[in-house]
């Protein structure tokens, strides 16, 4: 069984928001830049609270920023 | 390399350095003769009583020096906040250290129960304490390195 991953579009969203830096985003949500790097690279799954904070910075719903991928779940086939 | 990774390496090196230097200093003062004498227990009592403040003071001094040198060399300040990832990494490292020291304590009790000299108990306790510290620092470095 493969490990479920929480993917995100933070890098793209930062780019779309006047090329916001990782440090700027980190300051807005109250974490270190290294944590933003780890989240962007899908190496760290943020807490629900932090995920909401990040989504709020981009004025988007949570599911537009984070998606859950679980390879163990069977895909729906027609 | 991030500040946290460098800090873990510095802590790892300082733990090894402090232990080696302190043990080298104290080994010459070990009372020879009867391994069950009161002198032996007095020695080990003093060993631990001095080791704890020496380690705390040395680590604080080394950490301050590291912060200053790192800021001078990289112009990067120490992170002002400790976030949820830092706390999780610290928690995992502490858990590993606790398991390691618990194993050492268990081995020390076995040494005592099997009739080995009391000094063996203290040596095992010191070794497991150092191993726990090293494991904690190394696991912190490793977790920061790979993201979590």
Backbone of each chain as ProteinMPNN parsed JSONL, in Angstrom:
{"seq_chain_A": "XXXXXXXXXXXXXXXXXXXXXXXXXXXXXXXXXXXXXXXXXXXXXXXXXXXXXXXXXXXXXXXXXXXXXXXXXXXXXX", "coords_chain_A": {"N_chain_A": [[0.852, -1.198, 0.0], [0.679, 2.114, -0.969], [1.936, 5.298, 0.258], [-0.359, 7.711, 1.37], [-0.717, 10.981, -0.005], [-0.66, 14.498, 0.485], [-1.256, 16.752, -1.834], [-0.446, 19.959, -3.274], [-1.086, 23.32, -4.492], [0.482, 25.455, -3.991], [2.868, 26.64, -4.895], [2.245, 27.498, -7.501], [0.131, 29.207, -6.896], [1.424, 31.147, -5.387], [3.008, 32.265, -7.328], [1.056, 33.326, -8.971], [0.104, 35.302, -7.326], [1.468, 37.916, -7.488], [4.083, 36.902, -7.53], [4.709, 36.036, -4.915], [6.934, 35.637, -2.222], [8.407, 32.728, -0.586], [9.091, 33.287, 2.009], [7.486, 35.502, 2.545], [4.936, 34.361, 2.473], [5.252, 32.548, 4.553], [5.548, 34.302, 6.723], [3.008, 35.431, 6.741], [1.374, 33.304, 7.515], [2.488, 32.454, 9.825], [4.666, 30.614, 10.156], [7.907, 28.983, 9.692], [10.146, 29.628, 6.903], [11.254, 27.281, 5.983], [9.32, 25.409, 6.575], [7.29, 26.049, 4.8], [8.632, 25.414, 2.427], [8.903, 22.65, 2.771], [6.207, 21.903, 2.753], [5.395, 22.689, 0.175], [6.921, 20.948, -1.358], [5.64, 18.617, -0.849], [6.54, 17.153, 1.317], [5.857, 17.442, 3.858], [2.884, 17.255, 5.624], [0.617, 19.698, 6.342], [-0.974, 20.89, 9.399], [-4.539, 20.956, 9.959], [-5.366, 23.489, 10.682], [-3.218, 25.134, 9.825], [-3.347, 24.618, 7.102], [-5.805, 25.788, 6.475], [-5.174, 28.435, 7.075], [-3.274, 28.997, 5.093], [-4.825, 28.691, 2.786], [-6.58, 30.789, 3.19], [-4.929, 33.002, 2.858], [-4.684, 33.103, 0.104], [-7.268, 33.577, -0.583], [-8.97, 31.434, -1.186], [-10.962, 28.379, -1.313], [-10.258, 25.547, 0.816], [-9.964, 23.098, -0.616], [-9.14, 23.931, -3.064], [-6.56, 24.497, -2.814], [-5.285, 22.397, -1.504], [-5.06, 18.912, -2.199], [-6.102, 15.564, -1.745], [-4.368, 12.62, -2.22], [-4.628, 9.257, -2.644], [-3.262, 6.354, -3.351], [-4.025, 3.813, -2.773], [-6.725, 3.623, -2.843], [-9.363, 2.345, -4.837], [-9.847, 3.362, -8.185], [-12.637, 4.944, -9.748], [-14.137, 3.329, -12.384], [-15.706, 3.474, -15.546]], "CA_chain_A": [[0.0, 0.0, 0.0], [1.51, 3.307, -1.037], [1.637, 6.318, 1.254], [-1.206, 8.795, 0.864], [-0.016, 12.272, -0.042], [-1.456, 15.707, 0.317], [-0.633, 17.606, -2.859], [-0.911, 21.347, -3.176], [-0.779, 24.201, -5.628], [0.993, 26.681, -3.361], [3.898, 27.285, -5.732], [1.535, 28.188, -8.593], [-0.64, 30.305, -6.303], [2.367, 32.224, -5.03], [3.395, 32.898, -8.587], [-0.104, 34.118, -9.43], [-0.084, 36.445, -6.413], [2.614, 38.836, -7.628], [5.316, 36.166, -7.199], [4.92, 36.108, -3.464], [8.066, 34.778, -1.811], [8.096, 31.724, 0.441], [9.225, 33.97, 3.299], [6.295, 36.347, 2.729], [3.829, 33.467, 2.826], [5.552, 32.024, 5.896], [5.25, 35.368, 7.692], [1.549, 35.63, 6.802], [0.689, 32.192, 8.197], [3.14, 32.23, 11.126], [5.591, 29.469, 10.225], [9.214, 29.304, 9.119], [10.23, 29.428, 5.452], [11.558, 25.86, 5.756], [8.056, 24.652, 6.629], [6.614, 26.291, 3.507], [9.383, 24.624, 1.439], [8.545, 21.236, 2.982], [4.812, 21.709, 2.319], [5.375, 22.795, -1.304], [7.515, 19.731, -1.931], [4.82, 17.495, -0.364], [7.297, 16.355, 2.277], [5.22, 17.632, 5.154], [1.447, 17.551, 5.548], [0.336, 20.677, 7.403], [-2.165, 20.68, 10.228], [-5.746, 21.514, 9.344], [-5.365, 24.931, 10.949], [-2.249, 25.78, 8.931], [-3.882, 24.506, 5.739], [-6.836, 26.831, 6.348], [-4.493, 29.741, 7.069], [-2.657, 29.166, 3.771], [-5.92, 28.893, 1.814], [-7.144, 32.116, 3.438], [-4.012, 33.994, 2.273], [-4.968, 33.18, -1.331], [-8.711, 33.768, -0.72], [-9.506, 30.272, -1.895], [-11.369, 27.292, -0.412], [-9.17, 24.605, 1.131], [-9.793, 22.07, -1.649], [-8.478, 24.511, -4.247], [-5.126, 24.586, -2.514], [-4.79, 21.059, -1.135], [-5.821, 17.75, -2.667], [-5.664, 14.326, -1.11], [-4.133, 11.535, -3.189], [-4.407, 7.981, -1.979], [-3.154, 5.356, -4.427], [-4.595, 2.528, -2.364], [-8.159, 3.649, -3.129], [-9.647, 1.989, -6.238], [-10.418, 4.459, -8.984], [-13.938, 4.64, -10.361], [-14.053, 3.119, -13.833], [-17.067, 3.34, -16.109]], "C_chain_A": [[0.886, 1.246, 0.0], [1.026, 4.375, -0.052], [0.723, 7.396, 0.673], [-0.477, 10.128, 0.958], [-0.995, 13.421, -0.152], [-0.693, 16.612, -0.641], [-1.168, 19.028, -2.708], [-0.466, 22.16, -4.383], [-0.168, 25.515, -5.122], [1.996, 27.413, -4.26], [3.244, 28.113, -6.844], [0.773, 29.409, -8.045], [0.256, 31.473, -5.893], [2.754, 33.013, -6.26], [2.281, 33.814, -9.085], [-0.369, 35.346, -8.554], [1.181, 37.31, -6.383], [3.933, 38.194, -7.212], [5.688, 36.324, -5.723], [6.056, 35.161, -3.067], [7.604, 33.781, -0.744], [8.15, 32.37, 1.828], [7.996, 34.827, 3.59], [5.095, 35.505, 3.139], [4.021, 32.924, 4.244], [5.206, 33.053, 6.97], [3.738, 35.558, 7.856], [0.845, 34.532, 7.604], [1.377, 31.8, 9.518], [3.955, 30.969, 11.244], [6.94, 29.899, 9.647], [9.194, 29.029, 7.604], [10.468, 27.953, 5.125], [10.283, 25.001, 5.768], [7.274, 24.834, 5.33], [7.297, 25.472, 2.403], [8.967, 23.155, 1.542], [7.116, 20.953, 2.521], [4.729, 21.73, 0.79], [5.901, 21.526, -1.969], [6.794, 18.453, -1.494], [5.603, 16.577, 0.573], [6.707, 16.466, 3.674], [3.753, 17.986, 4.944], [1.091, 18.504, 6.675], [-0.878, 20.285, 8.236], [-3.353, 21.336, 9.528], [-5.777, 23.041, 9.508], [-4.423, 25.676, 9.998], [-2.734, 25.744, 7.479], [-4.939, 25.585, 5.487], [-6.203, 28.224, 6.271], [-3.901, 30.026, 5.683], [-3.736, 29.465, 2.726], [-6.489, 30.304, 1.946], [-6.255, 33.222, 2.836], [-4.323, 34.198, 0.793], [-6.461, 33.402, -1.626], [-9.369, 32.651, -1.518], [-10.014, 29.247, -0.885], [-10.227, 26.272, -0.27], [-8.882, 23.629, -0.011], [-9.188, 22.618, -2.945], [-6.971, 24.596, -4.047], [-4.544, 23.205, -2.247], [-5.693, 19.975, -1.707], [-5.225, 16.494, -2.046], [-5.535, 13.228, -2.153], [-3.813, 10.274, -2.409], [-4.443, 6.887, -3.039], [-3.809, 4.025, -4.066], [-6.088, 2.444, -2.664], [-8.405, 3.259, -4.59], [-10.286, 3.163, -6.975], [-11.713, 4.017, -9.629], [-13.782, 4.504, -11.868], [-15.453, 2.934, -14.387], [-17.362, 1.89, -16.525]], "O_chain_A": [[1.741, 1.406, 0.871], [-0.118, 4.361, 0.403], [1.001, 7.933, -0.399], [0.288, 10.365, 1.894], [-2.032, 13.315, -0.808], [0.36, 17.159, -0.311], [-2.208, 19.255, -2.09], [0.391, 21.753, -5.167], [-0.296, 26.556, -5.766], [1.974, 28.639, -4.37], [3.624, 29.256, -7.098], [0.773, 30.485, -8.644], [-0.116, 32.637, -6.037], [2.821, 34.242, -6.247], [2.53, 34.924, -9.556], [-0.993, 36.309, -8.997], [1.861, 37.405, -5.361], [4.793, 38.845, -6.619], [6.807, 36.688, -5.361], [6.117, 34.022, -3.53], [6.571, 33.96, -0.098], [7.356, 32.04, 2.708], [7.519, 34.881, 4.723], [4.335, 35.878, 4.033], [3.076, 32.852, 5.029], [4.636, 32.709, 8.005], [3.25, 35.812, 8.957], [-0.148, 34.788, 8.284], [0.899, 30.921, 10.235], [3.955, 30.317, 12.288], [7.098, 31.025, 9.175], [8.341, 28.299, 7.101], [9.96, 27.436, 4.131], [10.189, 23.999, 5.06], [6.67, 23.889, 4.823], [6.623, 24.903, 1.545], [8.712, 22.501, 0.531], [6.841, 19.89, 1.964], [4.069, 20.884, 0.187], [5.393, 21.091, -3.002], [7.275, 17.346, -1.737], [5.361, 15.37, 0.617], [7.025, 15.672, 4.56], [3.423, 18.897, 4.185], [1.245, 18.158, 7.846], [-1.695, 19.459, 7.828], [-3.188, 22.159, 8.627], [-6.163, 23.774, 8.597], [-4.781, 26.712, 9.438], [-2.559, 26.703, 6.728], [-4.964, 26.211, 4.428], [-6.644, 29.077, 5.501], [-4.008, 31.139, 5.167], [-3.587, 30.363, 1.897], [-6.837, 30.938, 0.95], [-6.757, 34.243, 2.367], [-4.241, 35.315, 0.282], [-6.867, 33.413, -2.787], [-10.202, 32.885, -2.394], [-9.565, 29.229, 0.261], [-9.357, 26.165, -1.134], [-7.726, 23.361, -0.338], [-8.776, 21.852, -3.816], [-6.211, 24.749, -5.004], [-3.448, 22.883, -2.706], [-6.918, 20.095, -1.702], [-4.015, 16.383, -1.853], [-6.484, 12.942, -2.883], [-2.864, 10.225, -1.625], [-5.504, 6.537, -3.557], [-4.11, 3.213, -4.941], [-6.656, 1.354, -2.734], [-7.739, 3.775, -5.487], [-11.153, 3.857, -6.442], [-11.868, 2.856, -10.009], [-13.353, 5.437, -12.546], [-16.294, 2.299, -13.752], [-18.453, 1.597, -17.015]]}, "seq_chain_B": "XXXXXXXXXXXXXXXXXXXXXXXXXXXXXXXXXXXXXXXXXXXXXXXXXXXXXXXXXXXXXXXXXXXXXXXXXXXXXXXXXXXXXXXXXXXXXXXXXXXXXXXXXXXXXXXXXXXXXXXXXXXXXXXXXXXXXXXXXXXXXXXXXXXX", "coords_chain_B": {"N_chain_B": [[21.857, 24.415, 3.494], [19.67, 24.395, 6.23], [19.07, 26.579, 9.115], [18.186, 25.096, 11.302], [19.108, 22.517, 10.726], [21.864, 22.893, 10.812], [22.079, 23.645, 13.471], [21.364, 21.264, 14.755], [23.512, 19.636, 14.034], [25.62, 20.98, 15.274], [24.852, 20.682, 17.926], [25.023, 17.923, 18.157], [27.79, 17.471, 17.754], [28.803, 18.971, 19.9], [27.75, 17.568, 22.073], [29.131, 15.126, 21.912], [31.746, 16.053, 22.161], [31.777, 17.371, 24.707], [31.161, 15.211, 26.397], [33.301, 13.413, 25.927], [35.543, 14.968, 26.697], [34.896, 15.561, 29.363], [34.69, 12.994, 30.507], [37.312, 12.105, 30.094], [38.62, 13.828, 31.773], [37.558, 13.093, 34.264], [38.087, 10.383, 34.554], [40.612, 9.953, 35.535], [40.319, 10.481, 38.158], [38.999, 8.408, 39.265], [38.317, 6.231, 41.943], [40.536, 3.721, 42.81], [40.718, 0.246, 43.742], [38.645, -1.338, 46.14], [35.693, -2.204, 44.517], [33.196, -1.873, 45.62], [33.247, 0.041, 47.535], [32.511, 2.955, 49.6], [33.66, 5.17, 48.532], [33.619, 4.853, 45.79], [30.904, 5.144, 45.179], [30.595, 7.771, 46.025], [32.209, 9.024, 44.172], [30.763, 8.568, 41.772], [28.396, 9.89, 42.316], [29.301, 12.546, 42.498], [30.239, 12.732, 39.91], [27.899, 12.732, 38.283], [26.546, 14.924, 39.378], [28.193, 17.071, 38.76], [28.433, 16.823, 36.017], [25.886, 17.462, 34.899], [25.302, 20.387, 35.312], [27.616, 21.332, 33.977], [27.288, 20.404, 31.35], [24.91, 21.766, 30.646], [25.666, 24.517, 30.826], [27.858, 24.575, 29.026], [26.562, 23.85, 26.636], [24.8, 25.984, 26.282], [26.603, 28.114, 25.946], [27.964, 27.243, 23.63], [25.823, 27.22, 21.829], [25.145, 29.949, 21.724], [27.522, 31.004, 20.665], [27.533, 29.674, 18.201], [25.205, 30.757, 17.015], [25.963, 33.446, 16.739], [28.257, 33.243, 15.074], [27.119, 31.991, 12.846], [25.294, 33.928, 11.99], [27.078, 35.965, 11.32], [28.481, 34.732, 9.242], [26.562, 33.923, 7.32], [24.63, 35.873, 7.19], [22.142, 35.265, 7.982], [19.489, 35.239, 10.183], [18.644, 33.68, 13.336], [15.74, 31.607, 13.321], [12.839, 33.281, 14.387], [10.552, 32.181, 15.318], [8.976, 29.164, 16.55], [7.533, 26.708, 14.856], [4.683, 24.518, 14.047], [5.786, 22.293, 12.725], [8.427, 22.265, 13.638], [7.921, 21.701, 16.321], [6.783, 19.156, 16.128], [8.898, 17.667, 15.087], [10.715, 17.932, 17.164], [9.315, 16.62, 19.146], [9.201, 13.978, 18.153], [11.925, 13.385, 18.119], [12.486, 13.567, 20.842], [10.974, 11.434, 21.785], [12.302, 9.252, 20.631], [14.745, 9.522, 21.957], [13.919, 9.053, 24.55], [13.108, 6.343, 24.412], [15.573, 5.202, 23.864], [17.054, 5.846, 26.188], [15.509, 4.524, 28.058], [15.932, 1.877, 27.363], [18.633, 1.698, 27.991], [18.479, 2.099, 30.758], [17.127, -0.194, 31.487], [19.023, -2.133, 30.757], [21.003, -1.414, 32.56], [19.805, -2.133, 34.949], [19.74, -4.859, 34.596], [22.445, -5.381, 34.669], [22.943, -4.773, 37.318], [21.346, -6.658, 38.594], [22.562, -9.018, 37.867], [24.833, -9.09, 39.306], [27.069, -7.577, 38.624], [29.76, -5.152, 39.052], [28.924, -2.062, 40.8], [29.792, 0.188, 39.417], [29.49, -0.444, 36.777], [26.77, -0.156, 36.33], [26.497, 2.64, 36.454], [28.133, 3.402, 34.336], [26.758, 2.299, 32.175], [24.406, 3.791, 32.359], [25.384, 6.371, 31.789], [26.357, 5.991, 29.178], [23.955, 5.303, 27.856], [22.541, 7.649, 28.201], [24.089, 9.479, 26.746], [23.914, 8.258, 24.258], [21.187, 8.549, 23.817], [20.986, 11.313, 23.593], [22.579, 11.775, 21.325], [21.144, 10.309, 19.425], [18.776, 11.77, 19.431], [19.64, 14.301, 18.447], [20.658, 13.524, 15.943], [18.378, 12.418, 14.727], [16.776, 14.675, 14.595], [18.255, 16.244, 12.805], [18.127, 14.582, 10.559], [15.326, 14.501, 10.065], [14.756, 17.2, 9.53], [16.284, 17.431, 7.263], [15.081, 15.762, 5.339], [12.608, 16.876, 5.129], [10.408, 16.098, 6.768]], "CA_chain_B": [[21.501, 23.774, 4.756], [18.897, 25.338, 7.045], [19.602, 26.881, 10.445], [17.854, 23.992, 12.206], [20.013, 21.393, 10.429], [23.186, 23.259, 11.346], [21.975, 23.628, 14.935], [21.374, 19.858, 15.173], [24.891, 19.136, 13.881], [26.419, 21.61, 16.337], [24.46, 20.039, 19.181], [25.576, 16.556, 18.1], [29.243, 17.56, 17.962], [29.081, 19.457, 21.261], [27.446, 16.465, 23.006], [30.259, 14.18, 21.864], [32.943, 16.753, 22.67], [31.639, 17.588, 26.159], [31.232, 13.908, 27.071], [34.663, 12.872, 25.822], [36.448, 15.786, 27.516], [34.547, 15.412, 30.778], [35.062, 11.638, 30.929], [38.779, 12.066, 30.127], [39.024, 14.563, 32.982], [37.106, 12.407, 35.477], [38.57, 8.99, 34.655], [41.84, 9.947, 36.355], [39.929, 10.629, 39.565], [38.249, 7.225, 39.686], [39.016, 5.568, 43.054], [40.91, 2.326, 42.567], [40.593, -0.599, 44.936], [37.376, -2.055, 46.323], [34.645, -1.636, 43.653], [31.959, -1.68, 46.386], [33.514, 0.99, 48.623], [31.719, 4.198, 49.599], [34.377, 6.135, 47.677], [33.141, 4.649, 44.403], [29.57, 5.762, 45.069], [30.797, 9.218, 46.152], [32.743, 9.457, 42.872], [29.707, 8.596, 40.75], [27.481, 10.971, 42.699], [29.937, 13.805, 42.071], [30.322, 12.684, 38.438], [26.618, 13.164, 37.703], [26.199, 16.266, 39.871], [28.986, 18.076, 38.021], [28.166, 16.672, 34.569], [24.634, 18.129, 34.481], [25.48, 21.842, 35.062], [28.674, 21.556, 32.974], [26.673, 20.191, 30.026], [23.947, 22.847, 30.372], [26.405, 25.772, 30.584], [28.638, 24.419, 27.786], [25.641, 23.851, 25.484], [24.296, 27.363, 26.109], [27.711, 28.912, 25.394], [28.198, 26.788, 22.248], [24.683, 27.66, 21.015], [25.275, 31.403, 21.51], [28.639, 31.188, 19.724], [27.089, 29.203, 16.885], [24.257, 31.741, 16.467], [26.719, 34.648, 16.331], [29.102, 32.895, 13.915], [26.245, 31.708, 11.707], [24.771, 35.215, 11.513], [28.186, 36.669, 10.664], [28.892, 34.033, 8.015], [25.5, 33.776, 6.304], [23.689, 37.001, 7.292], [20.818, 34.675, 8.226], [19.197, 35.249, 11.615], [17.991, 32.5, 13.902], [14.286, 31.765, 13.181], [12.256, 33.875, 15.598], [9.41, 31.385, 15.786], [9.003, 27.704, 16.511], [6.201, 26.389, 14.338], [4.154, 23.174, 14.339], [6.709, 21.274, 12.213], [9.537, 22.226, 14.595], [7.467, 21.029, 17.545], [6.597, 17.735, 15.822], [10.243, 17.086, 14.951], [11.269, 17.883, 18.52], [8.576, 15.579, 19.865], [9.662, 12.669, 17.666], [13.312, 13.206, 18.58], [12.421, 13.32, 22.29], [10.448, 10.083, 21.965], [13.405, 8.338, 20.316], [15.719, 9.638, 23.052], [13.322, 8.403, 25.72], [13.212, 4.898, 24.194], [16.989, 4.844, 23.969], [17.47, 5.896, 27.589], [14.777, 3.466, 28.769], [16.659, 0.632, 27.087], [19.858, 1.776, 28.792], [18.099, 1.913, 32.161], [16.797, -1.621, 31.601], [20.307, -2.854, 30.721], [21.695, -1.097, 33.819], [19.172, -2.948, 35.986], [20.2, -6.237, 34.36], [23.827, -5.417, 35.17], [22.856, -4.768, 38.785], [20.742, -7.924, 39.022], [23.469, -10.14, 37.605], [25.973, -9.011, 40.222], [28.217, -6.818, 38.1], [30.1, -4.046, 39.958], [28.025, -0.905, 40.662], [30.305, 1.138, 38.416], [28.934, -0.83, 35.47], [25.441, 0.467, 36.276], [26.645, 4.064, 36.142], [28.704, 3.513, 32.982], [25.659, 2.03, 31.225], [23.496, 4.949, 32.408], [26.024, 7.477, 31.057], [26.375, 5.635, 27.743], [22.601, 5.394, 27.29], [22.204, 9.076, 28.181], [24.788, 10.083, 25.597], [23.314, 7.677, 23.043], [19.866, 9.18, 23.648], [21.237, 12.685, 23.126], [23.074, 11.684, 19.942], [20.012, 9.859, 18.606], [17.845, 12.899, 19.336], [20.215, 15.302, 17.53], [20.757, 12.959, 14.593], [17.033, 12.279, 14.156], [16.326, 16.033, 14.247], [18.948, 16.606, 11.561], [17.584, 13.752, 9.481], [13.955, 14.915, 9.751], [14.824, 18.52, 8.877], [16.915, 17.224, 5.953], [14.155, 15.168, 4.36], [11.332, 17.603, 5.131], [9.822, 15.75, 8.062]], "C_chain_B": [[20.804, 24.801, 5.665], [19.544, 25.529, 8.421], [19.371, 25.696, 11.387], [18.766, 22.785, 11.992], [21.392, 21.662, 11.017], [23.182, 23.192, 12.871], [22.023, 22.189, 15.461], [22.782, 19.283, 15.088], [25.774, 19.695, 14.994], [26.118, 20.951, 17.682], [25.051, 18.638, 19.278], [27.073, 16.569, 18.411], [29.559, 17.993, 19.398], [28.789, 18.38, 22.3], [28.626, 15.508, 23.081], [31.498, 14.804, 22.518], [32.899, 16.914, 24.194], [31.818, 16.26, 26.901], [32.653, 13.373, 27.081], [35.613, 13.648, 26.743], [36.177, 15.6, 29.008], [34.96, 14.026, 31.297], [36.588, 11.511, 31.031], [39.312, 12.751, 31.383], [38.709, 13.755, 34.242], [37.709, 11.01, 35.656], [39.832, 8.889, 35.522], [41.52, 10.014, 37.847], [39.165, 9.423, 40.094], [39.005, 6.499, 40.803], [39.294, 4.093, 42.758], [40.765, 1.537, 43.867], [39.256, -1.303, 44.966], [36.264, -1.421, 45.466], [33.33, -1.374, 44.387], [32.136, -0.665, 47.522], [32.65, 2.249, 48.488], [32.345, 5.257, 48.699], [33.881, 6.074, 46.233], [31.788, 5.342, 44.207], [29.67, 7.291, 45.161], [31.299, 9.789, 44.806], [31.631, 9.589, 41.845], [28.66, 9.667, 41.048], [28.005, 12.307, 42.219], [29.985, 13.888, 40.547], [29.039, 13.234, 37.807], [26.259, 14.591, 38.119], [26.95, 17.363, 39.115], [28.646, 18.035, 36.531], [26.942, 17.49, 34.109], [24.827, 19.641, 34.29], [26.54, 22.153, 34.013], [28.08, 21.435, 31.566], [25.738, 21.345, 29.678], [24.683, 24.143, 30.002], [27.16, 25.69, 29.244], [27.734, 24.49, 26.554], [25.097, 25.26, 25.214], [25.377, 28.228, 25.445], [27.939, 28.546, 23.924], [27.068, 27.278, 21.334], [24.766, 29.164, 20.703], [26.383, 31.679, 20.488], [28.241, 30.793, 18.308], [26.154, 30.22, 16.228], [24.989, 32.974, 15.948], [27.524, 34.354, 15.063], [28.259, 32.647, 12.664], [25.685, 33.0, 11.115], [25.857, 35.997, 10.772], [28.525, 36.052, 9.302], [27.819, 34.052, 6.932], [24.53, 34.951, 6.241], [22.259, 36.506, 7.505], [20.593, 34.617, 9.738], [18.552, 33.933, 12.046], [16.479, 32.673, 13.749], [13.652, 32.239, 14.49], [11.123, 33.034, 16.159], [9.706, 29.892, 15.735], [7.621, 27.28, 16.062], [5.827, 24.933, 14.612], [5.091, 22.068, 13.859], [7.914, 21.135, 13.151], [9.144, 21.432, 15.843], [7.285, 19.531, 17.32], [7.946, 17.012, 15.732], [10.88, 16.927, 16.338], [10.616, 16.757, 19.322], [9.042, 14.187, 19.456], [11.069, 12.364, 18.155], [13.335, 12.888, 20.07], [11.932, 11.898, 22.569], [11.536, 9.049, 21.709], [14.434, 8.33, 21.442], [15.209, 8.913, 24.294], [13.42, 6.882, 25.598], [14.645, 4.426, 24.409], [17.435, 4.823, 25.434], [16.762, 4.817, 28.406], [15.463, 2.123, 28.58], [17.939, 0.572, 27.917], [19.58, 1.54, 30.267], [17.814, 0.438, 32.43], [18.084, -2.453, 31.637], [21.081, -2.625, 32.027], [21.122, -1.941, 34.957], [19.578, -4.408, 35.849], [21.613, -6.397, 34.919], [23.843, -5.507, 36.691], [22.359, -6.114, 39.297], [21.679, -9.108, 38.837], [24.766, -10.044, 38.421], [27.207, -8.321, 39.681], [28.524, -5.66, 39.052], [29.201, -2.823, 39.735], [28.489, 0.116, 39.63], [29.744, 0.848, 37.034], [27.554, -0.2, 35.262], [25.557, 1.926, 35.84], [27.209, 4.279, 34.729], [27.604, 3.293, 31.937], [24.69, 3.217, 31.188], [24.074, 6.133, 31.632], [25.977, 7.209, 29.552], [24.982, 5.775, 27.133], [22.129, 6.851, 27.231], [22.827, 9.775, 26.984], [24.186, 9.569, 24.286], [21.956, 8.316, 22.756], [20.012, 10.586, 23.074], [21.665, 12.681, 21.648], [21.934, 11.299, 18.998], [19.011, 10.995, 18.384], [18.355, 13.94, 18.328], [20.238, 14.784, 16.095], [19.375, 12.845, 13.943], [16.464, 13.658, 13.785], [16.945, 16.478, 12.934], [18.328, 15.87, 10.378], [16.178, 14.202, 9.074], [13.916, 16.293, 9.08], [15.354, 18.374, 7.451], [15.904, 16.738, 4.927], [12.787, 15.849, 4.353], [10.571, 17.369, 6.404], [10.171, 14.322, 8.39]], "O_chain_B": [[21.286, 25.92, 5.842], [20.422, 24.771, 8.834], [20.249, 25.337, 12.171], [19.151, 22.112, 12.948], [22.007, 20.79, 11.633], [24.148, 22.743, 13.487], [22.646, 21.922, 16.489], [23.201, 18.529, 15.966], [26.576, 18.971, 15.584], [27.025, 20.695, 18.475], [25.518, 18.218, 20.336], [27.558, 15.781, 19.223], [30.464, 17.453, 20.033], [29.498, 18.282, 23.302], [29.067, 15.127, 24.165], [32.193, 14.17, 23.312], [33.879, 16.624, 24.882], [32.53, 16.19, 27.903], [33.152, 12.932, 28.116], [36.395, 13.047, 27.48], [37.104, 15.495, 29.811], [35.509, 13.904, 32.392], [37.095, 10.876, 31.956], [40.304, 12.326, 31.974], [39.505, 13.735, 35.181], [37.825, 10.518, 36.778], [40.079, 7.865, 36.158], [42.343, 9.652, 38.688], [38.73, 9.418, 41.245], [40.185, 6.182, 40.65], [38.373, 3.322, 42.488], [40.698, 2.112, 44.954], [38.785, -1.806, 43.947], [35.926, -0.253, 45.655], [32.439, -0.724, 43.839], [31.259, -0.534, 48.376], [32.135, 2.56, 47.415], [31.654, 6.128, 48.17], [33.745, 7.093, 45.556], [31.562, 6.028, 43.211], [28.942, 8.015, 44.481], [30.884, 10.863, 44.369], [31.551, 10.589, 41.13], [28.107, 10.275, 40.131], [27.28, 13.099, 41.618], [29.8, 14.956, 39.963], [29.084, 14.085, 36.919], [25.736, 15.368, 37.32], [26.412, 18.441, 38.865], [28.578, 19.071, 35.869], [26.974, 18.127, 33.056], [24.543, 20.146, 33.204], [26.403, 23.107, 33.248], [28.344, 22.269, 30.701], [25.761, 21.85, 28.555], [24.367, 24.782, 28.998], [27.107, 26.616, 28.435], [28.088, 25.11, 25.551], [24.954, 25.67, 24.063], [25.099, 28.974, 24.506], [28.089, 29.425, 23.076], [27.317, 27.698, 20.204], [24.496, 29.596, 19.582], [26.209, 32.48, 19.569], [28.566, 31.483, 17.341], [26.283, 30.514, 15.039], [24.686, 33.485, 14.87], [27.479, 35.12, 14.1], [28.638, 33.043, 11.562], [25.609, 33.152, 9.896], [25.598, 36.611, 9.737], [28.816, 36.763, 8.34], [28.137, 34.183, 5.75], [23.697, 35.018, 5.338], [21.294, 37.225, 7.247], [21.386, 34.032, 10.477], [17.998, 33.188, 11.237], [15.963, 33.759, 14.012], [13.897, 31.673, 15.556], [10.771, 33.156, 17.333], [10.564, 29.429, 14.983], [6.644, 27.463, 16.787], [6.542, 24.211, 15.306], [5.19, 21.021, 14.499], [8.367, 20.024, 13.426], [9.91, 20.613, 16.35], [7.59, 18.726, 18.2], [8.107, 15.9, 16.233], [11.503, 15.907, 16.633], [11.279, 16.041, 20.073], [9.253, 13.321, 20.305], [11.373, 11.24, 18.554], [14.11, 12.042, 20.515], [12.423, 11.238, 23.485], [11.682, 8.089, 22.465], [14.933, 7.275, 21.834], [15.969, 8.247, 24.997], [13.773, 6.204, 26.563], [14.896, 3.401, 25.043], [18.114, 3.891, 25.866], [17.343, 4.258, 29.336], [15.564, 1.328, 29.514], [18.284, -0.471, 28.472], [20.349, 0.864, 30.949], [18.207, -0.106, 33.461], [18.216, -3.366, 32.453], [21.733, -3.537, 32.534], [21.861, -2.409, 35.824], [19.743, -5.113, 36.845], [21.938, -7.401, 35.553], [24.654, -6.226, 37.275], [22.864, -6.647, 40.285], [21.594, -10.091, 39.574], [25.684, -10.842, 38.23], [28.292, -8.474, 40.241], [27.639, -5.226, 39.789], [28.764, -2.573, 38.612], [27.673, 0.825, 39.04], [29.546, 1.753, 36.223], [27.217, 0.233, 34.16], [24.816, 2.389, 34.973], [26.818, 5.209, 34.024], [27.531, 4.011, 30.94], [24.213, 3.602, 30.121], [23.353, 6.817, 30.906], [25.61, 8.078, 28.761], [24.835, 6.299, 26.029], [21.402, 7.234, 26.315], [22.175, 10.562, 26.298], [23.977, 10.327, 23.338], [21.618, 8.591, 21.605], [19.261, 10.992, 22.187], [21.178, 13.473, 20.842], [21.775, 11.878, 17.923], [18.47, 11.157, 17.29], [17.605, 14.403, 17.469], [19.89, 15.499, 15.155], [19.215, 13.138, 12.758], [15.759, 13.794, 12.785], [16.264, 17.016, 12.061], [18.044, 16.462, 9.337], [15.869, 14.278, 7.885], [13.125, 16.516, 8.163], [14.934, 19.095, 6.546], [15.864, 17.225, 3.797], [11.896, 15.418, 3.623], [10.131, 18.316, 7.057], [9.777, 13.816, 9.441]]}, "name": "protein", "num_of_chains": 2, "seq": "XXXXXXXXXXXXXXXXXXXXXXXXXXXXXXXXXXXXXXXXXXXXXXXXXXXXXXXXXXXXXXXXXXXXXXXXXXXXXXXXXXXXXXXXXXXXXXXXXXXXXXXXXXXXXXXXXXXXXXXXXXXXXXXXXXXXXXXXXXXXXXXXXXXXXXXXXXXXXXXXXXXXXXXXXXXXXXXXXXXXXXXXXXXXXXXXXXXXXXXXXXXXXXXXXXXXXXXXXXXXXXXXXX"}
